[in-house]
Amino acid sequence: RLRPYALTGGRTRPVADLPLETLIRTTPQGQSAVPRLVLEHKAIAAMCTAPLSVAEISAHLKVPLGVVRVLVGDMAAQGLLATNQPQVTSNDRPDIKLLERVLNGLQAL
């Protein structure tokens, strides 16, 4: 079992700001690169064929959120993943419809 900092080469900051609700999906370039990727990158690319949030990726991999943000940020910078951040309103708050969908999803659990 590796220490989390070993997965990121000791880095703690992602190359891009990735809120935990950011949706991630594998690009066609990422799908073709899967055989050449290292274990963690391969797992992320494989699970993101359907969009998943950064938080979901962290939970599936059982890896701290900060580590996943660094890994996903690196992969996005290489064109292997596409990111889709939720819309924010003019006052820099998440859209109320998004919050309602999250609340409904949590209540359904």
All heavy atoms as an XYZ file, in Angstrom:
815
protein
N       0.837     -1.178      0.000
C       0.000      0.000      0.000
C       0.884      1.244      0.000
O       1.779      1.382      0.819
C      -0.902     -0.049      1.221
C      -1.930      1.013      1.219
C      -2.970      0.742      2.290
N      -3.729      1.941      2.476
C      -4.969      2.077      2.105
N      -5.619      1.070      1.594
N      -5.582      3.195      2.273
N       0.600      2.152     -0.927
C       1.396      3.371     -1.054
C       0.832      4.499     -0.202
O      -0.369      4.598      0.014
C       1.392      3.845     -2.512
C       2.157      3.007     -3.510
C       1.944      3.553     -4.908
C       3.621      2.981     -3.178
N       1.718      5.340      0.256
C       1.299      6.554      0.945
C       0.703      7.507     -0.092
O       1.167      7.555     -1.241
C       2.496      7.225      1.610
C       3.135      6.379      2.653
C       2.658      6.832      3.980
N       3.323      6.069      5.025
C       2.725      5.746      6.144
N       1.485      6.102      6.349
N       3.359      5.081      7.056
N      -0.312      8.299      0.301
C      -0.949      9.199     -0.674
C       0.019     10.138     -1.382
O      -0.099     10.365     -2.588
C      -1.954      9.982      0.176
C      -2.275      9.064      1.294
C      -0.992      8.309      1.575
N       1.024     10.665     -0.645
C       1.951     11.599     -1.293
C       2.793     10.919     -2.367
O       3.279     11.562     -3.283
C       2.839     12.312     -0.266
C       3.742     11.396      0.522
C       4.955     10.963      0.007
C       3.386     10.967      1.799
C       5.779     10.121      0.732
C       4.209     10.137      2.531
C       5.398      9.715      1.991
O       6.220      8.880      2.701
N       2.957      9.603     -2.282
C       3.723      8.891     -3.300
C       2.966      8.858     -4.625
O       3.577      8.857     -5.692
C       4.032      7.470     -2.838
N       1.640      8.838     -4.557
C       0.829      8.814     -5.779
C       0.925     10.121     -6.553
O       0.746     10.143     -7.767
C      -0.640      8.540     -5.436
C      -0.950      7.205     -4.773
C      -2.422      7.144     -4.382
C      -0.587      6.055     -5.686
N       1.203     11.214     -5.841
C       1.241     12.526     -6.480
C       2.650     13.075     -6.624
O       2.824     14.224     -7.005
C       0.406     13.542     -5.671
O       1.004     13.692     -4.383
C      -1.037     13.104     -5.547
N       3.645     12.275     -6.304
C       5.015     12.748     -6.367
C       5.309     13.802     -5.317
O       6.158     14.659     -5.510
N       4.573     13.764     -4.215
C       4.773     14.720     -3.139
C       3.995     16.012     -3.287
O       3.996     16.850     -2.399
N       3.320     16.190     -4.407
C       2.558     17.428     -4.623
C       1.242     17.377     -3.858
O       0.614     16.338     -3.751
C       2.283     17.653     -6.113
C       3.556     17.958     -6.876
C       3.331     18.140     -8.366
N       2.737     16.937     -8.924
C       1.620     16.927     -9.635
N       0.976     18.026     -9.890
N       1.144     15.801    -10.107
N       0.819     18.520     -3.370
C      -0.442     18.607     -2.645
C      -1.447     19.515     -3.328
O      -2.603     19.550     -2.948
C      -0.222     19.123     -1.210
O       0.390     20.415     -1.277
C       0.642     18.159     -0.417
N      -1.007     20.236     -4.332
C      -1.897     21.169     -5.036
C      -2.118     20.710     -6.472
O      -1.159     20.419     -7.191
C      -1.312     22.566     -5.034
C      -1.079     23.107     -3.643
C      -1.157     24.611     -3.626
N      -0.744     25.130     -2.336
C      -1.569     25.317     -1.328
N      -2.826     25.006     -1.451
N      -1.129     25.807     -0.183
N      -3.387     20.670     -6.904
C      -3.672     20.292     -8.291
C      -3.273     21.424     -9.245
O      -3.141     22.580     -8.843
C      -5.186     20.077     -8.298
C      -5.696     20.873     -7.152
C      -4.596     20.912     -6.128
N      -3.092     21.068    -10.509
C      -2.739     22.077    -11.507
C      -3.929     22.972    -11.838
O      -3.758     24.055    -12.368
C      -2.185     21.434    -12.807
C      -0.847     20.778    -12.554
C      -3.167     20.452    -13.399
N      -5.144     22.526    -11.526
C      -6.355     23.311    -11.758
C      -7.269     23.187    -10.546
O      -7.228     22.188     -9.832
C      -7.078     22.803    -13.005
N      -8.088     24.200    -10.330
C      -9.043     24.161     -9.224
C     -10.168     23.193     -9.588
O     -10.856     23.382    -10.585
C      -9.604     25.565     -8.984
C     -10.570     25.594     -7.815
O     -10.368     24.825     -6.856
O     -11.534     26.376     -7.880
N     -10.322     22.141     -8.793
C     -11.347     21.135     -9.055
C     -12.226     20.959     -7.816
O     -11.897     20.180     -6.925
C     -10.701     19.794     -9.420
C      -9.907     19.761    -10.710
C      -9.140     18.449    -10.821
C     -10.836     19.930    -11.893
N     -13.348     21.692     -7.753
C     -14.273     21.469     -6.644
C     -14.745     20.017     -6.625
O     -14.743     19.337     -7.653
C     -15.438     22.417     -6.952
C     -14.889     23.429     -7.890
C     -13.814     22.727     -8.673
N     -15.150     19.538     -5.472
C     -15.509     18.127     -5.343
C     -16.704     17.730     -6.191
O     -16.867     16.563     -6.518
C     -15.731     17.752     -3.877
C     -16.837     18.463     -3.121
C     -18.071     17.588     -3.073
C     -16.363     18.703     -1.705
N     -17.533     18.677     -6.621
C     -18.690     18.347     -7.450
C     -18.395     18.412     -8.951
O     -19.268     18.143     -9.775
C     -19.877     19.256     -7.106
C     -19.705     20.708     -7.506
C     -18.977     21.569     -6.480
O     -18.440     21.036     -5.491
O     -18.941     22.793     -6.678
N     -17.157     18.727     -9.319
C     -16.780     18.778    -10.725
C     -16.957     17.399    -11.365
O     -16.500     16.400    -10.827
C     -15.312     19.217    -10.882
O     -15.143     20.486    -10.255
C     -14.905     19.301    -12.341
N     -17.644     17.374    -12.494
C     -17.854     16.109    -13.197
C     -16.674     15.823    -14.111
O     -16.185     16.705    -14.818
C     -19.148     16.150    -14.006
C     -20.422     16.216    -13.174
C     -21.646     16.318    -14.079
C     -20.542     15.016    -12.267
N     -16.239     14.573    -14.094
C     -15.072     14.140    -14.855
C     -15.497     13.025    -15.798
O     -16.255     12.135    -15.419
C     -13.980     13.590    -13.896
C     -13.664     14.586    -12.769
C     -12.733     13.173    -14.663
C     -13.116     15.905    -13.225
N     -15.012     13.070    -17.022
C     -15.239     11.956    -17.947
C     -13.981     11.754    -18.776
O     -13.208     12.684    -19.012
C     -16.457     12.169    -18.828
C     -16.326     13.258    -19.822
C     -17.489     13.315    -20.806
N     -17.341     14.479    -21.638
C     -16.450     14.600    -22.619
N     -15.644     13.613    -22.895
N     -16.353     15.707    -23.325
N     -13.790     10.522    -19.194
C     -12.620     10.170    -19.990
C     -12.817     10.637    -21.425
O     -13.879     10.427    -22.014
C     -12.393      8.651    -19.953
O     -12.343      8.236    -18.589
C     -11.109      8.258    -20.650
N     -11.807     11.256    -21.987
C     -11.855     11.695    -23.380
C     -11.496     10.516    -24.290
O     -10.957      9.500    -23.825
C     -10.833     12.825    -23.622
O      -9.518     12.303    -23.401
C     -11.091     14.021    -22.729
N     -11.766     10.622    -25.594
C     -11.325      9.568    -26.514
C      -9.815      9.328    -26.442
O      -9.356      8.191    -26.503
C     -11.750     10.094    -27.893
C     -12.924     10.987    -27.595
C     -12.602     11.618    -26.266
N      -9.050     10.399    -26.262
C      -7.595     10.266    -26.112
C      -7.277      9.468    -24.853
O      -6.383      8.620    -24.850
C      -6.948     11.640    -26.046
C      -5.451     11.608    -25.866
C      -4.859     13.003    -25.717
O      -5.533     14.006    -25.947
N      -3.598     13.073    -25.325
N      -8.007      9.710    -23.782
C      -7.803      8.981    -22.534
C      -8.163      7.516    -22.664
O      -7.478      6.645    -22.109
N      -9.224      7.226    -23.404
C      -9.631      5.832    -23.605
C      -8.568      5.059    -24.373
O      -8.273      3.911    -24.054
C     -10.966      5.775    -24.329
C     -12.115      6.241    -23.464
C     -13.429      6.341    -24.221
O     -13.476      6.187    -25.435
N     -14.503      6.617    -23.497
N      -7.976      5.681    -25.354
C      -6.947      4.981    -26.130
C      -5.631      4.843    -25.350
O      -4.828      3.962    -25.644
C      -6.701      5.692    -27.459
O      -6.171      6.978    -27.252
N      -5.428      5.702    -24.351
C      -4.188      5.657    -23.570
C      -4.250      4.692    -22.391
O      -3.226      4.441    -21.756
C      -3.856      7.057    -23.065
N      -5.418      4.133    -22.085
C      -5.586      3.286    -20.895
C      -4.511      2.202    -20.778
O      -3.934      2.027    -19.705
C      -7.009      2.689    -20.829
C      -7.103      1.577    -19.807
C      -8.012      3.781    -20.497
N      -4.177      1.463    -21.817
C      -3.169      0.402    -21.654
C      -1.793      0.908    -21.216
O      -1.033      0.176    -20.600
C      -3.081     -0.236    -23.043
C      -4.351      0.129    -23.722
C      -4.761      1.446    -23.161
N      -1.478      2.164    -21.496
C      -0.159      2.717    -21.165
C      -0.119      3.455    -19.830
O       0.946      3.883    -19.395
C       0.279      3.687    -22.269
C       0.381      3.063    -23.641
C       0.904      4.055    -24.676
N       0.239      5.339    -24.702
C      -0.883      5.617    -25.383
N      -1.472      4.674    -26.084
N      -1.401      6.822    -25.363
N      -1.261      3.609    -19.174
C      -1.324      4.405    -17.949
C      -0.894      3.609    -16.725
O      -1.002      2.384    -16.700
C      -2.759      4.919    -17.732
C      -3.302      5.856    -18.810
C      -4.757      6.184    -18.523
C      -2.479      7.126    -18.897
N      -0.440      4.329    -15.691
C      -0.112      3.693    -14.414
C      -1.413      3.321    -13.710
O      -2.486      3.798    -14.057
C       0.763      4.607    -13.525
C       2.123      4.839    -14.162
C       0.068      5.908    -13.220
N      -1.300      2.504    -12.701
C      -2.452      1.892    -12.047
C      -3.557      2.878    -11.667
O      -4.715      2.676    -12.030
C      -1.978      1.123    -10.814
C      -3.028      0.315    -10.079
C      -3.579     -0.776    -10.972
C      -2.435     -0.269     -8.814
N      -3.244      3.927    -10.941
C      -4.269      4.862    -10.480
C      -4.896      5.617    -11.649
O      -6.108      5.812    -11.699
C      -3.696      5.870     -9.467
C      -3.257      5.258     -8.173
C      -1.913      4.543     -8.280
O      -1.130      4.845     -9.217
O      -1.655      3.688     -7.422
N      -4.085      6.058    -12.591
C      -4.608      6.756    -13.762
C      -5.488      5.825    -14.584
O      -6.526      6.241    -15.094
C      -3.473      7.297    -14.627
C      -2.737      8.436    -13.991
N      -1.570      8.919    -14.509
C      -2.996      9.180    -12.888
C      -1.139      9.926    -13.759
N      -1.988     10.099    -12.774
N      -5.074      4.582    -14.701
C      -5.855      3.594    -15.441
C      -7.232      3.404    -14.785
O      -8.256      3.359    -15.463
C      -5.111      2.258    -15.484
C      -5.747      1.216    -16.376
C      -4.916     -0.056    -16.393
C      -3.645      0.188    -17.158
N      -2.906     -1.007    -17.504
N      -7.248      3.322    -13.459
C      -8.512      3.139    -12.732
C      -9.431      4.345    -12.925
O     -10.635      4.183    -13.144
C      -8.237      2.906    -11.253
N      -8.868      5.541    -12.869
C      -9.670      6.752    -13.055
C     -10.236      6.791    -14.468
O     -11.429      7.044    -14.668
C      -8.844      8.015    -12.747
C      -8.513      8.070    -11.253
C      -9.583      9.280    -13.182
C      -7.493      9.133    -10.878
N      -9.404      6.538    -15.467
C      -9.860      6.562    -16.858
C     -10.941      5.518    -17.102
O     -11.925      5.776    -17.800
C      -8.686      6.347    -17.814
N     -10.792      4.342    -16.505
C     -11.771      3.270    -16.704
C     -13.103      3.605    -16.051
O     -14.165      3.335    -16.622
C     -11.227      1.956    -16.154
N     -13.083      4.193    -14.879
C     -14.346      4.459    -14.182
C     -15.060      5.697    -14.697
O     -16.247      5.866    -14.480
C     -14.145      4.535    -12.667
C     -13.515      5.786    -12.161
S     -13.436      5.890    -10.361
C     -12.415      4.521     -9.950
N     -14.366      6.562    -15.411
C     -14.978      7.815    -15.869
C     -15.477      7.755    -17.306
O     -15.610      8.793    -17.962
C     -13.998      8.970    -15.688
S     -13.718      9.366    -13.955
N     -15.762      6.563    -17.802
C     -16.387      6.487    -19.127
C     -17.773      7.116    -19.064
O     -18.243      7.664    -20.047
C     -16.465      5.038    -19.625
O     -17.138      4.244    -18.641
C     -15.073      4.474    -19.885
N     -18.417      7.037    -17.902
C     -19.628      7.808    -17.609
C     -19.197      8.880    -16.608
O     -18.347      8.619    -15.758
C     -20.706      6.914    -17.010
N     -19.752     10.076    -16.701
C     -19.302     11.154    -15.814
C     -19.438     10.807    -14.333
O     -20.449     10.262    -13.899
C     -20.221     12.321    -16.176
C     -20.693     12.027    -17.547
C     -20.783     10.537    -17.635
N     -18.389     11.114    -13.585
C     -18.364     10.961    -12.129
C     -17.800     12.239    -11.523
O     -16.954     12.900    -12.136
C     -17.465      9.797    -11.707
C     -17.963      8.384    -11.904
C     -16.884      7.392    -11.488
C     -19.222      8.133    -11.105
N     -18.233     12.556    -10.322
C     -17.682     13.731     -9.640
C     -16.328     13.377     -9.030
O     -16.000     12.206     -8.824
C     -18.638     14.210     -8.547
O     -18.660     13.289     -7.476
N     -15.561     14.401     -8.732
C     -14.265     14.208     -8.076
C     -14.463     13.462     -6.753
O     -13.697     12.562     -6.421
C     -13.560     15.567     -7.861
C     -12.321     15.420     -7.018
C     -13.227     16.212     -9.201
N     -15.513     13.814     -6.019
C     -15.795     13.148     -4.742
C     -16.097     11.664     -4.942
O     -15.651     10.820     -4.148
C     -16.964     13.831     -4.040
N     -16.839     11.321     -5.988
C     -17.154      9.916     -6.255
C     -15.899      9.127     -6.614
O     -15.730      7.987     -6.180
C     -18.181      9.802     -7.386
C     -19.564     10.271     -7.002
C     -20.501     10.319     -8.197
O     -20.156     10.997     -9.191
O     -21.566      9.688     -8.119
N     -15.023      9.730     -7.392
C     -13.772      9.062     -7.761
C     -12.965      8.772     -6.502
O     -12.444      7.670     -6.320
C     -12.961      9.926     -8.754
C     -13.731     10.080    -10.067
C     -11.582      9.313     -9.006
C     -13.162     11.134    -10.989
N     -12.889      9.759     -5.621
C     -12.167      9.587     -4.366
C     -12.750      8.428     -3.555
O     -12.011      7.599     -3.030
C     -12.228     10.888     -3.558
O     -11.639     10.730     -2.303
N     -14.062      8.354     -3.477
C     -14.715      7.293     -2.708
C     -14.478      5.924     -3.339
O     -14.181      4.955     -2.636
C     -16.208      7.571     -2.608
N     -14.587      5.832     -4.663
C     -14.389      4.549     -5.345
C     -12.952      4.045     -5.196
O     -12.726      2.853     -5.014
C     -14.746      4.641     -6.824
C     -16.209      4.717     -7.103
N     -17.086      3.721     -6.768
C     -16.950      5.682     -7.699
C     -18.310      4.062     -7.129
N     -18.254      5.258     -7.695
N     -11.992      4.959     -5.283
C     -10.588      4.568     -5.188
C     -10.110      4.428     -3.744
O      -9.019      3.899     -3.514
C      -9.696      5.598     -5.890
C      -9.801      5.688     -7.399
C      -8.891      6.790     -7.918
C      -9.460      4.365     -8.050
N     -10.917      4.937     -2.799
C     -10.532      4.949     -1.381
C      -9.206      5.689     -1.197
O      -8.290      5.223     -0.518
C     -10.471      3.535     -0.826
C     -11.814      2.847     -0.856
C     -11.746      1.453     -0.329
C     -13.158      0.892     -0.388
N     -13.239     -0.487     -0.657
N      -9.129      6.838     -1.862
C      -7.946      7.699     -1.835
C      -8.415      9.082     -1.379
O      -9.509      9.512     -1.744
C      -7.313      7.772     -3.247
C      -6.186      8.769     -3.310
C      -6.830      6.404     -3.677
N      -7.626      9.798     -0.570
C      -8.035     11.131     -0.112
C      -8.386     12.072     -1.271
O      -7.799     11.997     -2.364
C      -6.811     11.643      0.644
C      -6.091     10.412      1.080
C      -6.328      9.400     -0.013
N      -9.330     12.950     -1.008
C      -9.822     13.880     -2.015
C      -8.703     14.736     -2.613
O      -8.656     14.950     -3.825
C     -10.899     14.771     -1.387
C     -11.689     15.674     -2.305
C     -12.377     14.881     -3.406
C     -12.708     16.449     -1.507
N      -7.779     15.204     -1.785
C      -6.675     16.025     -2.291
C      -5.806     15.282     -3.290
O      -5.356     15.853     -4.290
N      -5.586     14.008     -3.049
C      -4.795     13.181     -3.963
C      -5.526     13.029     -5.292
O      -4.938     13.169     -6.366
C      -4.484     11.807     -3.337
C      -3.832     10.877     -4.344
C      -3.610     11.975     -2.109
N      -6.824     12.770     -5.221
C      -7.611     12.609     -6.449
C      -7.618     13.900     -7.246
O      -7.500     13.879     -8.474
C      -9.043     12.137     -6.130
C      -9.941     12.213     -7.350
C      -9.010     10.717     -5.590
N      -7.707     15.032     -6.568
C      -7.683     16.310     -7.287
C      -6.375     16.478     -8.058
O      -6.368     16.962     -9.187
C      -7.866     17.470     -6.312
C      -9.281     17.643     -5.857
C      -9.387     18.792     -4.896
N     -10.779     19.125     -4.673
C     -11.233     19.651     -3.555
N     -10.411     19.917     -2.558
N     -12.498     19.923     -3.425
N      -5.261     16.097     -7.451
C      -3.966     16.206     -8.134
C      -3.919     15.253     -9.329
O      -3.547     15.651    -10.433
C      -2.797     15.925     -7.154
C      -1.474     15.828     -7.893
C      -2.725     17.002     -6.080
N      -4.316     13.996     -9.124
C      -4.278     13.007    -10.208
C      -5.190     13.407    -11.361
O      -4.788     13.370    -12.534
C      -4.667     11.629     -9.679
C      -3.739     10.999     -8.636
C      -4.336      9.700     -8.108
C      -2.348     10.777     -9.205
N      -6.420     13.799    -11.037
C      -7.377     14.192    -12.075
C      -6.892     15.461    -12.783
O      -6.992     15.560    -14.015
C      -8.782     14.385    -11.465
C      -9.711     15.087    -12.437
C      -9.372     13.033    -11.072
N      -6.352     16.402    -12.030
C      -5.832     17.623    -12.646
C      -4.716     17.336    -13.631
O      -4.675     17.905    -14.725
N      -3.817     16.430    -13.252
C      -2.728     16.043    -14.159
C      -3.276     15.397    -15.428
O      -2.835     15.704    -16.537
C      -1.776     15.063    -13.468
C      -0.958     15.694    -12.357
O      -0.961     16.945    -12.241
O      -0.326     14.942    -11.596
N      -4.233     14.495    -15.241
C      -4.791     13.794    -16.393
C      -5.567     14.746    -17.299
O      -5.513     14.622    -18.529
C      -5.686     12.638    -15.932
C      -4.910     11.511    -15.267
S      -5.974     10.199    -14.659
C      -6.499      9.454    -16.223
N      -6.272     15.704    -16.713
C      -7.001     16.692    -17.512
C      -6.029     17.564    -18.296
O      -6.265     17.881    -19.472
C      -7.894     17.536    -16.616
N      -4.917     17.935    -17.670
C      -3.911     18.753    -18.357
C      -3.290     18.011    -19.540
O      -2.882     18.630    -20.522
C      -2.828     19.178    -17.372
N      -3.253     16.681    -19.462
C      -2.718     15.858    -20.554
C      -3.772     15.550    -21.611
O      -3.485     14.877    -22.598
C      -2.174     14.546    -19.999
C      -1.001     14.708    -19.071
C      -0.662     13.408    -18.354
O      -1.124     12.335    -18.705
N       0.154     13.514    -17.322
N      -5.007     15.985    -21.393
C      -6.077     15.743    -22.354
C      -6.727     14.373    -22.206
O      -7.492     13.963    -23.068
N      -6.428     13.669    -21.117
C      -6.990     12.338    -20.911
C      -8.377     12.379    -20.290
O      -9.157     11.436    -20.439
C      -6.058     11.509    -20.021
C      -4.615     11.372    -20.509
C      -3.776     10.639    -19.480
C      -4.578     10.674    -21.854
N      -8.681     13.468    -19.590
C      -9.979     13.642    -18.945
C     -10.543     15.010    -19.303
O      -9.791     15.964    -19.503
C      -9.854     13.555    -17.416
C      -9.344     12.258    -16.823
C      -9.166     12.409    -15.307
C     -10.292     11.107    -17.125
N     -11.864     15.078    -19.351
C     -12.553     16.357    -19.530
C     -13.259     16.695    -18.228
O     -13.765     15.805    -17.545
C     -13.569     16.256    -20.664
N     -13.258     17.969    -17.872
C     -13.908     18.400    -16.639
C     -15.091     19.293    -16.969
O     -15.072     20.025    -17.964
C     -12.933     19.175    -15.736
O     -12.502     20.354    -16.418
C     -11.725     18.326    -15.370
N     -16.114     19.205    -16.142
C     -17.298     20.039    -16.308
C     -17.697     20.550    -14.936
O     -18.267     19.816    -14.144
C     -18.430     19.236    -16.953
C     -19.622     20.098    -17.264
O     -19.533     21.318    -17.273
N     -20.747     19.464    -17.505
N     -17.358     21.806    -14.677
C     -17.668     22.383    -13.371
C     -19.073     22.958    -13.387
O     -19.516     23.509    -14.398
C     -16.650     23.455    -13.010
C     -15.268     22.871    -12.840
C     -14.272     23.884    -12.320
O     -14.634     24.978    -11.932
N     -13.021     23.506    -12.314
N     -19.796     22.827    -12.269
C     -21.161     23.341    -12.211
C     -21.199     24.855    -12.374
O     -20.233     25.545    -12.039
C     -21.668     22.923    -10.839
C     -20.477     22.517    -10.073
C     -19.374     22.217    -11.035
N     -22.315     25.318    -12.890
C     -22.511     26.751    -13.069
C     -22.644     27.425    -11.709
O     -23.226     26.874    -10.790
C     -23.789     27.010    -13.873
C     -23.763     26.436    -15.269
C     -22.801     27.175    -16.168
O     -22.595     28.370    -16.024
N     -22.207     26.459    -17.098
N     -22.076     28.611    -11.600
C     -22.268     29.404    -10.391
C     -23.050     30.650    -10.767
O     -22.994     31.117    -11.899
C     -20.924     29.788     -9.719
C     -20.245     28.577     -9.145
C     -20.017     30.506    -10.682
N     -23.796     31.172     -9.812
C     -24.567     32.386    -10.058
C     -23.653     33.598     -9.980
O     -22.478     33.489     -9.635
C     -25.708     32.499     -9.033
O     -25.140     32.529     -7.732
C     -26.672     31.331     -9.156
N     -24.192     34.746    -10.259
C     -23.386     35.968    -10.278
C     -22.806     36.302     -8.906
O     -21.817     37.001     -8.809
C     -24.217     37.138    -10.796
O     -25.343     37.337     -9.955
N     -23.421     35.788     -7.830
C     -22.889     36.074     -6.503
C     -21.924     34.974     -6.040
O     -21.669     34.830     -4.863
C     -24.004     36.285     -5.491
C     -24.917     35.081     -5.371
O     -24.683     34.062     -6.014
N     -25.949     35.193     -4.547
N     -21.408     34.180     -6.981
C     -20.401     33.144     -6.733
C     -20.910     32.019     -5.834
O     -20.167     31.447     -5.064
C     -19.124     33.765     -6.157
C     -17.921     32.855     -6.368
O     -17.893     32.133     -7.380
O     -17.013     32.867     -5.520
N     -22.190     31.710     -5.953
C     -22.789     30.600     -5.220
C     -23.291     29.565     -6.210
O     -23.661     29.892     -7.326
C     -23.960     31.083     -4.364
C     -23.513     31.983     -3.244
C     -24.661     32.295     -2.362
N     -24.199     33.102     -1.239
C     -24.980     33.524     -0.300
N     -26.257     33.228     -0.306
N     -24.490     34.239      0.685
N     -23.313     28.286     -5.805
C     -23.826     27.252     -6.713
C     -25.280     27.516     -7.079
O     -26.044     28.100     -6.312
C     -23.695     25.963     -5.903
C     -22.746     26.276     -4.808
C     -22.847     27.737     -4.553
N     -25.666     27.058     -8.235
C     -27.027     27.186     -8.723
C     -27.984     26.455     -7.785
O     -27.728     25.328     -7.375
C     -27.098     26.601    -10.136
C     -28.473     26.700    -10.735
O     -29.102     27.771    -10.610
O     -28.912     25.706    -11.334
N     -29.103     27.065     -7.460
C     -30.074     26.472     -6.534
C     -30.641     25.167     -7.086
O     -30.906     24.224     -6.333
C     -31.195     27.478     -6.173
C     -32.047     26.971     -5.004
C     -32.086     27.731     -7.370
C     -31.341     27.001     -3.713
N     -30.792     25.070     -8.402
C     -31.305     23.834     -8.999
C     -30.322     22.674     -8.781
O     -30.730     21.551     -8.530
C     -31.594     24.041    -10.482
C     -32.776     24.965    -10.735
C     -33.108     25.005    -12.200
C     -34.140     26.034    -12.552
N     -35.333     26.070    -11.784
N     -29.029     22.960     -8.864
C     -28.020     21.940     -8.592
C     -28.130     21.473     -7.145
O     -28.117     20.277     -6.860
C     -26.619     22.481     -8.867
C     -25.464     21.604     -8.379
C     -25.418     20.303     -9.170
C     -24.153     22.345     -8.479
N     -28.252     22.415     -6.229
C     -28.359     22.057     -4.817
C     -29.618     21.235     -4.546
O     -29.592     20.283     -3.758
C     -28.342     23.318     -3.950
C     -27.040     24.111     -3.981
C     -27.180     25.400     -3.173
C     -25.879     23.286     -3.488
N     -30.710     21.562     -5.220
C     -31.945     20.784     -5.055
C     -31.770     19.365     -5.579
O     -32.234     18.412     -4.960
C     -33.110     21.492     -5.775
C     -33.562     22.752     -5.083
C     -34.576     23.553     -5.888
O     -34.806     23.219     -7.078
O     -35.136     24.504     -5.324
N     -31.076     19.215     -6.708
C     -30.836     17.863     -7.255
C     -29.964     17.048     -6.318
O     -30.209     15.854     -6.104
C     -30.200     17.960     -8.643
C     -31.153     18.424     -9.718
C     -30.607     18.186    -11.134
N     -29.284     18.738    -11.337
C     -29.009     19.941    -11.831
N     -29.994     20.759    -12.150
N     -27.777     20.336    -11.998
N     -28.953     17.683     -5.735
C     -28.092     16.975     -4.783
C     -28.902     16.546     -3.564
O     -28.817     15.404     -3.106
C     -26.890     17.867     -4.365
C     -26.143     17.251     -3.199
C     -25.964     18.071     -5.542
N     -29.724     17.442     -3.044
C     -30.552     17.136     -1.883
C     -31.519     16.000     -2.200
O     -31.670     15.053     -1.409
C     -31.322     18.371     -1.428
C     -32.232     18.206     -0.214
C     -31.424     17.754      1.001
C     -32.949     19.495      0.085
N     -32.160     16.048     -3.353
C     -33.077     14.968     -3.750
C     -32.350     13.645     -3.869
O     -32.862     12.596     -3.463
C     -33.778     15.316     -5.063
C     -34.771     16.455     -4.907
O     -35.246     16.715     -3.803
N     -35.047     17.133     -5.994
N     -31.137     13.664     -4.427
C     -30.355     12.442     -4.552
C     -29.974     11.870     -3.199
O     -30.032     10.656     -2.973
N     -29.609     12.742     -2.273
C     -29.258     12.282     -0.928
C     -30.472     11.712     -0.206
O     -30.378     10.703      0.491
C     -28.653     13.426     -0.116
C     -27.263     13.887     -0.552
C     -26.858     15.141      0.209
C     -26.251     12.789     -0.351
N     -31.612     12.340     -0.376
C     -32.826     11.835      0.268
C     -33.241     10.491     -0.323
O     -33.802      9.666      0.387
C     -33.958     12.843      0.125
C     -33.754     14.077      0.988
C     -34.788     15.158      0.729
O     -35.433     15.186     -0.317
N     -34.919     16.070      1.682
N     -32.938     10.263     -1.590
C     -33.284      8.986     -2.228
C     -32.428      7.842     -1.703
O     -32.828      6.684     -1.794
C     -33.139      9.102     -3.741
N     -31.279      8.165     -1.135
C     -30.418      7.114     -0.581
C     -31.046      6.591      0.668
O     -30.995      5.619      1.195
C     -29.023      7.655     -0.271
C     -28.201      8.083     -1.480
C     -26.894      8.719     -1.012
C     -27.889      6.908     -2.369
